[in-house]
Amino acid sequence: MPKLGRLCAAALFASASLMTAHAQGVASSFDTDADGWFVSDYQGNGSAAANWIGGVIQTNDLFGETAFHAPTKFTGDWSSLYGSTLSFDLTEVGRDGAADDYYTAHIASGSSVMYWYGGAPQTDFTTFVAQLSATDTRWRLGGSGFSPTSGVAPTAAEFQSILGNITRLQINAEFITGADNTRLDNVILGAVPEPQTYLMLGLGLGVLVVAAKKRARGR
């Protein structure tokens, strides 16, 4: 293969490798719609529309314990994300005295449920970041979902097994007794590149191609 071809091939391989490393994961930014999210109870039963309001989704009390329910793009084999993060922005109109004992999010694989007790949101948007790892001690396997002591700490093997077949991902929308008004934004499971990442990769590829052409002309 000529030198120009080899250099271009190397540049393409490097860019593809970088994009693969950064692109694993899935996200919902709610910029234009609810992106397939809906509302159910905390056990995943029932289905009601999540309201899309200017770049976020919102729900009131629609079930006994209402939760935002992720669409199917968040399900399946995400075992490669072990060690990365689940992050999201959440706000609630108020909080109960024991609200920090309520689960904030959960990931399920069939009947196996891991609850993440990251605390209750504030009345302004609060950013939550859960490590997808057994080293994050806020995860509990099983239990009620409304008391951290009701579950047990998952092992790394148990955590990876659940990530390997996610059947349900939900974010809690109930933190007060009374009328809830909960909003959710910017849900990211794993690492998803920002647009500027793709731009930088493209620019890098362009620079390599230009350099290769100059070398070819200089022979």
DOTINU-263320 format. One record per residue: residue number from 1; x, y, z of N, C-alpha, C in turn. Coordinates in Angstrom, 3 decimals. Example, Ala and Ser with C-alpha at 12.3 -4.5 7.8 and 13.67 -1.06 7.14 Angstrom:
% DOTINU-263320
(1 (13.190 -5.690 7.800) (12.300 -4.500 7.800) (13.200 -3.300 7.800))
(2 (12.850 -2.250 7.080) (13.670 -1.060 7.140) (12.900 0.030 7.870))
% end
This chain:
% DOTINU-263320
(1 (0.853 -1.198 0.000) (0.000 0.000 0.000) (0.887 1.246 0.000))
(2 (0.635 2.261 -0.878) (1.426 3.487 -0.877) (1.363 4.162 0.487))
(3 (2.407 5.033 0.701) (2.498 5.693 2.013) (1.250 6.507 2.319))
(4 (0.714 7.223 1.306) (-0.486 8.014 1.535) (-1.637 7.142 2.007))
(5 (-1.795 5.990 1.329) (-2.866 5.079 1.719) (-2.678 4.552 3.117))
(6 (-1.425 4.225 3.472) (-1.160 3.706 4.818) (-1.464 4.752 5.877))
(7 (-1.076 6.004 5.601) (-1.313 7.068 6.574) (-2.809 7.336 6.750))
(8 (-3.528 7.348 5.632) (-4.978 7.569 5.729) (-5.655 6.432 6.471))
(9 (-5.222 5.203 6.166) (-5.802 4.052 6.848) (-5.528 4.116 8.338))
(10 (-4.296 4.509 8.700) (-3.946 4.625 10.117) (-4.787 5.697 10.791))
(11 (-4.988 6.832 10.078) (-5.789 7.918 10.647) (-7.227 7.469 10.862))
(12 (-7.783 6.781 9.869) (-9.155 6.290 10.009) (-9.277 5.298 11.149))
(13 (-8.303 4.398 11.279) (-8.335 3.409 12.354) (-8.253 4.084 13.712))
(14 (-7.372 5.079 13.824) (-7.222 5.778 15.102) (-8.507 6.513 15.463))
(15 (-9.109 7.193 14.471) (-10.351 7.926 14.742) (-11.470 6.978 15.124))
(16 (-11.578 5.855 14.394) (-12.621 4.874 14.707) (-12.421 4.298 16.094))
(17 (-11.180 4.033 16.462) (-10.900 3.480 17.790) (-11.279 4.459 18.876))
(18 (-10.950 5.734 18.672) (-11.287 6.746 19.667) (-12.789 6.897 19.799))
(19 (-13.486 6.909 18.633) (-14.929 7.060 18.695) (-15.588 5.862 19.347))
(20 (-15.067 4.666 19.102) (-15.601 3.472 19.753) (-15.409 3.557 21.251))
(21 (-14.232 4.032 21.682) (-13.931 4.125 23.110) (-14.855 5.113 23.800))
(22 (-15.240 6.185 23.080) (-16.039 7.223 23.712) (-17.529 7.056 23.483))
(23 (-17.910 6.271 22.451) (-19.308 6.268 22.046) (-20.162 5.268 22.805))
(24 (-19.561 4.348 23.572) (-20.398 3.374 24.242) (-21.238 4.057 25.314))
(25 (-22.499 3.660 25.363) (-23.425 4.269 26.297) (-24.653 4.764 25.561))
(26 (-25.574 5.339 26.316) (-26.829 5.817 25.735) (-27.309 6.992 26.575))
(27 (-28.035 7.919 25.932) (-28.449 9.125 26.651) (-29.793 9.629 26.153))
(28 (-30.453 10.402 27.001) (-31.654 11.154 26.641) (-31.486 12.574 27.145))
(29 (-31.480 13.526 26.213) (-31.342 14.936 26.595) (-32.676 15.665 26.599))
(30 (-33.712 15.058 25.995) (-35.063 15.630 25.951) (-35.097 16.995 25.256))
(31 (-34.212 17.194 24.303) (-34.170 18.480 23.617) (-35.417 18.734 22.781))
(32 (-35.973 17.687 22.179) (-37.109 17.890 21.273) (-38.375 17.147 21.683))
(33 (-38.239 16.110 22.506) (-39.420 15.343 22.929) (-39.043 14.469 24.123))
(34 (-39.973 13.589 24.535) (-39.747 12.737 25.704) (-38.836 11.558 25.415))
(35 (-38.441 11.378 24.172) (-37.464 10.367 23.761) (-37.859 8.949 24.185))
(36 (-39.156 8.683 24.200) (-39.632 7.346 24.522) (-39.798 7.056 26.006))
(37 (-39.413 7.987 26.875) (-39.611 7.792 28.316) (-41.102 7.873 28.637))
(38 (-41.504 7.097 29.641) (-42.878 7.154 30.107) (-42.867 7.025 31.626))
(39 (-44.031 6.903 32.218) (-44.165 6.849 33.670) (-44.856 5.545 34.046))
(40 (-44.362 4.902 35.103) (-44.979 3.685 35.634) (-44.890 3.734 37.157))
(41 (-45.324 2.663 37.825) (-45.046 2.613 39.253) (-43.604 2.125 39.438))
(42 (-43.136 2.110 40.685) (-41.717 1.843 40.891) (-41.334 0.395 40.587))
(43 (-42.326 -0.477 40.475) (-42.062 -1.866 40.106) (-42.162 -2.095 38.595))
(44 (-42.386 -1.018 37.859) (-42.453 -1.118 36.405) (-43.824 -1.421 35.864))
(45 (-44.834 -1.441 36.733) (-46.203 -1.756 36.300) (-46.928 -0.497 35.855))
(46 (-47.720 -0.631 34.796) (-48.493 0.491 34.301) (-47.705 1.338 33.322))
(47 (-48.406 2.202 32.618) (-47.765 3.080 31.643) (-48.604 4.326 31.449))
(48 (-47.970 5.477 31.605) (-48.624 6.762 31.357) (-47.610 7.680 30.705))
(49 (-48.094 8.658 29.985) (-47.192 9.556 29.271) (-46.435 10.451 30.249))
(50 (-45.150 10.644 29.950) (-44.372 11.675 30.642) (-44.558 12.973 29.863))
(51 (-44.789 14.067 30.563) (-45.013 15.349 29.907) (-43.686 15.953 29.470))
(52 (-43.581 16.325 28.206) (-42.386 17.025 27.724) (-42.640 18.515 27.820))
(53 (-41.776 19.211 28.565) (-41.966 20.646 28.793) (-40.633 21.349 28.562))
(54 (-40.477 21.941 27.402) (-39.319 22.797 27.125) (-37.975 22.184 27.431))
(55 (-37.754 20.934 27.026) (-36.440 20.328 27.178) (-36.268 19.440 28.385))
(56 (-37.338 19.198 29.141) (-37.298 18.259 30.263) (-38.589 17.434 30.221))
(57 (-38.628 16.350 30.997) (-39.894 15.636 31.152) (-40.377 15.782 32.589))
(58 (-41.693 15.687 32.754) (-42.320 15.994 34.048) (-43.452 15.023 34.308))
(59 (-43.694 14.759 35.590) (-44.852 13.955 35.976) (-45.388 14.406 37.324))
(60 (-46.674 14.153 37.529) (-47.313 14.327 38.830) (-47.552 12.944 39.428))
(61 (-48.417 12.848 40.438) (-48.763 11.562 41.050) (-49.694 10.784 40.127))
(62 (-49.170 9.844 39.398) (-50.000 9.042 38.499) (-50.152 7.604 38.981))
(63 (-49.279 7.186 39.913) (-49.324 5.831 40.468) (-49.096 5.927 41.973))
(64 (-49.222 4.802 42.646) (-48.983 4.795 44.083) (-47.581 5.263 44.422))
(65 (-46.605 4.802 43.661) (-45.216 5.264 43.774) (-44.722 5.459 42.345))
(66 (-44.775 6.681 41.870) (-44.515 6.975 40.467) (-43.013 7.023 40.177))
(67 (-42.637 6.560 38.976) (-41.237 6.598 38.558) (-41.162 6.890 37.064))
(68 (-40.088 7.574 36.649) (-39.782 7.720 35.229) (-39.202 6.405 34.728))
(69 (-39.685 5.933 33.589) (-39.329 4.617 33.069) (-38.602 4.797 31.741))
(70 (-37.388 4.282 31.639) (-36.561 4.463 30.441) (-37.062 3.625 29.279))
(71 (-36.858 4.096 28.039) (-37.246 3.315 26.854) (-36.281 2.158 26.606))
(72 (-36.590 1.361 25.606) (-35.843 0.125 25.370) (-34.385 0.362 24.976))
(73 (-34.039 1.543 24.499) (-32.634 1.758 24.132) (-31.713 1.702 25.350))
(74 (-32.278 1.815 26.550) (-31.481 1.701 27.773) (-31.389 0.258 28.271))
(75 (-32.102 -0.668 27.633) (-32.100 -2.052 28.083) (-31.128 -2.891 27.254))
(76 (-30.938 -4.147 27.685) (-30.042 -5.045 26.961) (-28.716 -5.232 27.664))
(77 (-27.729 -5.640 26.906) (-26.407 -5.950 27.448) (-25.546 -4.698 27.515))
(78 (-25.401 -4.164 28.708) (-24.534 -3.013 28.952) (-23.410 -3.386 29.918))
(79 (-22.995 -4.644 29.878) (-21.932 -5.096 30.778) (-20.633 -4.333 30.548))
(80 (-20.433 -3.810 29.335) (-19.211 -3.050 29.040) (-19.147 -1.744 29.808))
(81 (-20.266 -1.326 30.396) (-20.295 -0.050 31.128) (-19.919 -0.194 32.592))
(82 (-19.607 -1.408 33.040) (-19.215 -1.565 34.443) (-17.998 -0.674 34.720))
(83 (-18.096 0.124 35.753) (-17.027 1.058 36.101) (-17.267 2.465 35.590))
(84 (-18.274 2.649 34.718) (-18.602 3.998 34.256) (-19.691 4.581 35.165))
(85 (-20.596 5.376 34.631) (-21.563 6.061 35.494) (-22.966 6.091 34.889))
(86 (-23.933 6.283 35.764) (-25.288 6.681 35.408) (-25.478 8.072 35.996))
(87 (-25.819 9.050 35.159) (-26.015 10.412 35.664) (-27.326 10.989 35.134))
(88 (-27.881 11.922 35.884) (-29.141 12.557 35.488) (-29.372 13.780 36.367))
(89 (-30.238 14.673 35.886) (-30.655 15.859 36.637) (-32.113 15.681 37.038))
(90 (-32.413 15.977 38.302) (-33.752 15.714 38.837) (-34.147 16.841 39.781))
(91 (-35.421 17.201 39.768) (-35.933 18.178 40.712) (-37.332 17.770 41.161))
(92 (-37.674 18.153 42.394) (-38.982 17.821 42.986) (-39.500 19.055 43.705))
(93 (-40.820 19.173 43.774) (-41.431 20.354 44.368) (-41.174 20.448 45.872))
(94 (-40.832 19.329 46.508) (-40.532 19.314 47.938) (-39.953 17.973 48.331))
(95 (-39.799 17.760 49.643) (-39.255 16.483 50.118) (-39.793 16.155 51.495))
(96 (-40.005 14.869 51.747) (-40.373 14.400 53.080) (-39.146 14.401 53.979))
(97 (-39.392 14.272 55.283) (-38.285 14.208 56.225) (-37.378 13.019 55.984))
(98 (-37.947 11.910 55.506) (-37.167 10.697 55.258) (-36.843 10.508 53.775))
(99 (-36.981 11.576 52.973) (-36.846 11.446 51.519) (-35.477 10.923 51.096))
(100 (-34.442 11.212 51.870) (-33.103 10.736 51.502) (-32.966 9.227 51.663))
(101 (-33.934 8.595 52.295) (-33.927 7.142 52.413) (-34.654 6.462 51.253))
(102 (-35.286 7.248 50.396) (-35.965 6.669 49.241) (-34.940 6.410 48.140))
(103 (-35.146 5.361 47.365) (-34.236 5.098 46.252) (-34.300 6.267 45.263))
(104 (-33.194 6.564 44.605) (-33.150 7.640 43.619) (-33.293 7.079 42.206))
(105 (-32.690 5.910 41.958) (-32.796 5.242 40.649) (-32.641 3.749 40.880))
(106 (-33.082 2.971 39.913) (-32.801 1.543 40.014) (-32.604 0.920 38.632))
(107 (-31.842 -0.156 38.628) (-31.586 -0.948 37.434) (-32.019 -2.374 37.736))
(108 (-32.813 -2.963 36.844) (-33.318 -4.312 37.073) (-32.950 -5.231 35.923))
(109 (-32.755 -6.485 36.290) (-32.616 -7.561 35.309) (-33.594 -8.639 35.740))
(110 (-34.761 -8.665 35.089) (-35.812 -9.566 35.543) (-36.244 -9.216 36.955))
(111 (-36.232 -10.187 37.840) (-36.651 -9.960 39.224) (-35.526 -9.434 40.107))
(112 (-34.308 -9.358 39.581) (-33.170 -8.831 40.347) (-33.119 -7.319 40.176))
(113 (-33.222 -6.594 41.286) (-33.274 -5.138 41.234) (-32.175 -4.554 42.111))
(114 (-31.406 -3.627 41.543) (-30.433 -2.867 42.316) (-30.953 -1.442 42.470))
(115 (-31.140 -1.029 43.718) (-31.582 0.328 44.020) (-30.370 1.193 44.346))
(116 (-30.379 2.423 43.841) (-29.306 3.372 44.160) (-29.884 4.452 45.058))
(117 (-29.345 4.541 46.262) (-29.810 5.515 47.250) (-28.872 6.720 47.235))
(118 (-29.118 7.623 46.291) (-28.265 8.804 46.149) (-28.829 10.038 46.800))
(119 (-29.970 9.894 47.491) (-30.592 11.043 48.148) (-31.703 11.644 47.307))
(120 (-32.444 12.551 47.916) (-33.563 13.212 47.250) (-33.093 14.487 46.559))
(121 (-33.765 14.877 45.464) (-33.385 16.115 44.794) (-33.843 17.342 45.564))
(122 (-33.271 18.472 45.199) (-33.703 19.756 45.746) (-34.849 20.298 44.881))
(123 (-35.358 21.476 45.243) (-36.424 22.087 44.460) (-35.880 22.757 43.200))
(124 (-34.570 22.873 43.085) (-33.913 23.206 41.831) (-33.267 21.928 41.309))
(125 (-32.934 21.895 40.025) (-32.345 20.688 39.461) (-31.076 20.300 40.215))
(126 (-31.027 19.024 40.578) (-29.888 18.437 41.266) (-29.261 17.398 40.347))
(127 (-27.951 17.447 40.180) (-27.255 16.466 39.346) (-26.820 15.288 40.205))
(128 (-27.188 14.084 39.775) (-26.817 12.855 40.465) (-25.880 12.049 39.578))
(129 (-24.858 11.464 40.193) (-23.908 10.618 39.473) (-23.712 9.338 40.266))
(130 (-24.145 8.215 39.699) (-23.982 6.907 40.336) (-22.887 6.136 39.614))
(131 (-21.916 5.643 40.348) (-20.901 4.785 39.749) (-21.511 3.422 39.449))
(132 (-21.303 2.929 38.249) (-21.796 1.602 37.884) (-20.773 0.563 38.323))
(133 (-20.666 0.439 39.623) (-19.646 -0.430 40.210) (-20.051 -0.795 41.630))
(134 (-19.647 -1.974 42.050) (-19.918 -2.397 43.423) (-19.166 -1.548 44.438))
(135 (-18.194 -0.763 43.987) (-17.461 0.114 44.912) (-18.306 1.308 45.347))
(136 (-19.397 1.600 44.626) (-20.323 2.647 45.045) (-21.263 2.026 46.076))
(137 (-21.055 2.363 47.324) (-21.771 1.714 48.419) (-23.224 2.165 48.537))
(138 (-23.652 3.060 47.668) (-25.056 3.496 47.703) (-25.969 2.538 46.947))
(139 (-25.410 1.552 46.248) (-26.225 0.531 45.585) (-26.626 -0.549 46.571))
(140 (-27.872 -1.015 46.473) (-28.360 -2.127 47.281) (-29.124 -3.097 46.379))
(141 (-28.829 -4.358 46.552) (-29.499 -5.400 45.783) (-30.717 -5.874 46.559))
(142 (-31.904 -5.781 45.941) (-33.132 -6.193 46.605) (-33.582 -5.178 47.641))
(143 (-34.506 -5.594 48.466) (-35.049 -4.700 49.482) (-36.311 -4.005 49.010))
(144 (-36.742 -3.026 49.787) (-38.026 -2.366 49.534) (-37.937 -1.230 48.529))
(145 (-36.771 -0.644 48.375) (-36.638 0.551 47.558) (-36.832 1.833 48.348))
(146 (-37.235 1.704 49.600) (-37.502 2.886 50.414) (-36.770 2.842 51.752))
(147 (-35.729 2.032 51.804) (-34.847 1.984 52.972) (-33.544 1.310 52.551))
(148 (-32.404 2.021 52.626) (-31.133 1.424 52.218) (-30.788 0.151 52.982))
(149 (-31.246 0.051 54.228) (-30.901 -1.114 55.044) (-31.715 -2.349 54.679))
(150 (-32.711 -2.185 53.781) (-33.545 -3.334 53.419) (-32.920 -4.196 52.327))
(151 (-31.858 -3.721 51.699) (-31.159 -4.505 50.681) (-29.752 -4.832 51.133))
(152 (-29.008 -5.514 50.266) (-27.620 -5.876 50.587) (-26.703 -5.314 49.505))
(153 (-25.445 -5.120 49.838) (-24.485 -4.615 48.867) (-24.252 -5.661 47.777))
(154 (-24.382 -5.299 46.503) (-24.132 -6.276 45.438) (-22.645 -6.559 45.300))
(155 (-22.312 -7.775 44.924) (-20.921 -8.079 44.602) (-20.642 -7.573 43.186))
(156 (-19.375 -7.522 42.822) (-19.019 -7.104 41.473) (-19.628 -8.042 40.441))
(157 (-19.625 -9.339 40.735) (-20.195 -10.317 39.804) (-21.702 -10.113 39.649))
(158 (-22.400 -9.850 40.750) (-23.844 -9.613 40.683) (-24.143 -8.337 39.895))
(159 (-23.345 -7.309 40.130) (-23.526 -6.035 39.436) (-23.339 -6.228 37.930))
(160 (-22.269 -6.901 37.553) (-21.989 -7.127 36.142) (-23.065 -7.999 35.486))
(161 (-23.589 -8.957 36.234) (-24.642 -9.816 35.704) (-25.898 -9.010 35.382))
(162 (-26.272 -8.087 36.247) (-27.452 -7.256 36.007) (-27.215 -6.310 34.836))
(163 (-26.023 -5.706 34.762) (-25.710 -4.840 33.622) (-25.724 -5.625 32.309))
(164 (-25.428 -6.909 32.392) (-25.387 -7.736 31.186) (-26.741 -8.026 30.580))
(165 (-27.810 -7.740 31.321) (-29.158 -7.964 30.785) (-30.134 -7.013 31.477))
(166 (-30.007 -5.723 31.216) (-30.898 -4.740 31.822) (-32.280 -4.852 31.183))
(167 (-33.273 -5.096 32.006) (-34.643 -5.153 31.502) (-35.442 -3.914 31.903))
(168 (-34.903 -3.147 32.845) (-35.639 -1.964 33.300) (-34.695 -0.991 33.978))
(169 (-34.813 0.283 33.601) (-34.096 1.364 34.294) (-35.117 2.431 34.633))
(170 (-35.199 2.790 35.907) (-36.174 3.786 36.345) (-35.536 4.798 37.286))
(171 (-36.109 5.986 37.285) (-35.666 7.063 38.174) (-36.868 7.516 38.991))
(172 (-36.689 7.581 40.287) (-37.792 7.854 41.205) (-38.397 9.235 40.971))
(173 (-39.725 9.307 41.051) (-40.437 10.577 40.930) (-41.311 10.839 42.141))
(174 (-41.028 10.164 43.266) (-41.833 10.298 44.493) (-40.914 10.545 45.681))
(175 (-40.930 11.783 46.182) (-40.106 12.100 47.342) (-40.875 12.823 48.435))
(176 (-42.186 13.018 48.219) (-43.003 13.673 49.238) (-44.346 12.954 49.360))
(177 (-44.962 13.109 50.528) (-46.337 12.661 50.724) (-47.235 13.828 50.334))
(178 (-48.038 13.634 49.318) (-48.830 14.735 48.791) (-48.577 14.877 47.302))
(179 (-48.925 16.041 46.764) (-48.856 16.267 45.322) (-47.410 16.450 44.860))
(180 (-46.929 15.497 44.069) (-45.581 15.600 43.502) (-45.610 16.391 42.194))
(181 (-44.487 16.996 41.887) (-44.258 17.625 40.584) (-42.768 17.456 40.322))
(182 (-42.435 16.387 39.627) (-41.039 15.982 39.485) (-40.607 16.121 38.032))
(183 (-39.372 16.603 37.829) (-38.861 16.811 36.474) (-37.492 16.140 36.330))
(184 (-37.232 15.661 35.117) (-36.020 14.887 34.826) (-35.372 15.411 33.555))
(185 (-34.027 15.427 33.553) (-33.296 15.885 32.375) (-31.943 15.180 32.307))
(186 (-31.366 15.151 31.108) (-29.967 14.749 30.879) (-29.598 13.395 31.482))
(187 (-30.312 12.358 31.082) (-29.999 11.014 31.566) (-28.903 10.412 30.686))
(188 (-27.816 9.975 31.312) (-26.696 9.389 30.574) (-26.287 8.089 31.251))
(189 (-26.364 6.996 30.508) (-25.900 5.700 30.987) (-24.593 5.398 30.272))
(190 (-23.492 5.438 31.016) (-22.180 5.241 30.407) (-21.624 6.543 29.886))
(191 (-20.722 6.462 28.909) (-20.050 7.636 28.354) (-20.530 7.878 26.932))
(192 (-21.131 9.042 26.706) (-21.592 9.413 25.370) (-20.852 10.677 24.965))
(193 (-20.187 10.695 23.810) (-19.384 11.862 23.429) (-20.239 13.070 23.122))
(194 (-19.714 14.243 23.455) (-20.364 15.483 23.080) (-20.040 15.799 21.626))
(195 (-20.847 16.649 20.967) (-20.593 16.938 19.548) (-19.180 17.411 19.263))
(196 (-18.574 18.174 20.198) (-17.234 18.673 19.936) (-16.201 17.553 19.894))
(197 (-16.513 16.415 20.524) (-15.596 15.283 20.451) (-15.493 14.774 19.027))
(198 (-16.659 14.629 18.368) (-16.660 14.207 16.973) (-15.947 15.234 16.098))
(199 (-16.151 16.539 16.393) (-15.512 17.582 15.616) (-14.000 17.492 15.717))
(200 (-13.486 17.302 16.936) (-12.045 17.203 17.124) (-11.476 15.985 16.416))
(201 (-12.202 14.877 16.465) (-11.739 13.675 15.759) (-11.681 13.918 14.256))
(202 (-12.698 14.603 13.739) (-12.724 14.899 12.317) (-11.604 15.837 11.911))
(203 (-11.344 16.851 12.742) (-10.249 17.775 12.461) (-8.906 17.057 12.482))
(204 (-8.742 16.171 13.455) (-7.494 15.409 13.541) (-7.266 14.561 12.306))
(205 (-8.332 13.928 11.824) (-8.239 13.121 10.606) (-7.876 13.994 9.421))
(206 (-8.475 15.186 9.334) (-8.175 16.091 8.230) (-6.725 16.515 8.216))
(207 (-6.180 16.822 9.389) (-4.775 17.225 9.485) (-3.866 16.102 9.013))
(208 (-4.164 14.868 9.398) (-3.343 13.733 8.979) (-3.392 13.541 7.473))
(209 (-4.564 13.705 6.881) (-4.697 13.525 5.435) (-3.919 14.600 4.687))
(210 (-4.023 15.868 5.144) (-3.268 16.958 4.501) (-1.777 16.700 4.588))
(211 (-1.319 16.275 5.772) (0.108 15.992 5.937) (0.559 14.869 5.018))
(212 (-0.293 13.849 4.862) (0.055 12.732 3.997) (0.169 13.182 2.546))
(213 (-0.718 14.084 2.110) (-0.667 14.576 0.735) (0.610 15.374 0.488))
(214 (1.004 16.180 1.466) (2.242 16.966 1.319) (3.437 16.058 1.205))
(215 (3.464 15.009 1.999) (4.586 14.059 1.911) (4.618 13.375 0.560))
(216 (3.430 13.043 0.038) (3.377 12.362 -1.263) (3.873 13.274 -2.377))
(217 (3.535 14.567 -2.296) (3.985 15.499 -3.327) (5.480 15.764 -3.238))
(218 (6.023 15.621 -2.028) (7.430 15.938 -1.813) (8.373 14.825 -2.215))
(219 (7.836 13.661 -2.588) (8.693 12.542 -2.963) (9.394 12.809 -4.285))
% end
